[in-house]
Amino acid sequence: MTIRIAGVLLGMCLFNISMSAFADELDDTQIKLEKERPQAMLIVQRWQLAHQNKNAEELTALYANQVDYYHQMMRREKVIANKSLFFKSEKRKFLS
């Protein structure tokens, strides 16, 4: 009985130690995300302005070489070509 209780207590101690380490990792991740938030917001704003201004050149600078474009992997050039066709077919609109 004493061995069982000691085993349970040891298990609880190990669980608390690992949960504490996990919480520290979460805190570090949250801190990192908060530091990166302003940069991410600037990228989103650049993307939105590029769409509003129908600026394919600016979009080209924002997209990676491979893009998940409506659940289909495409090269950046094809995505930009699609966006350019869309821009030409639409009257000037602002996305908000």
Rosetta blueprint (number, residue, H / E / L):
1 M L
2 T H
3 I H
4 R H
5 I H
6 A H
7 G H
8 V H
9 L H
10 L H
11 G H
12 M H
13 C H
14 L H
15 F H
16 N H
17 I H
18 S H
19 M H
20 S H
21 A H
22 F H
23 A H
24 D H
25 E H
26 L H
27 D H
28 D H
29 T H
30 Q H
31 I H
32 K H
33 L H
34 E H
35 K H
36 E H
37 R H
38 P H
39 Q H
40 A H
41 M H
42 L H
43 I H
44 V H
45 Q H
46 R H
47 W H
48 Q H
49 L H
50 A H
51 H H
52 Q H
53 N L
54 K L
55 N L
56 A H
57 E H
58 E H
59 L H
60 T H
61 A H
62 L H
63 Y L
64 A L
65 N L
66 Q E
67 V E
68 D E
69 Y L
70 Y L
71 H L
72 Q L
73 M E
74 M E
75 R E
76 R H
77 E H
78 K H
79 V H
80 I H
81 A H
82 N H
83 K H
84 S H
85 L H
86 F H
87 F H
88 K H
89 S H
90 E L
91 K L
92 R L
93 K L
94 F L
95 L L
96 S L
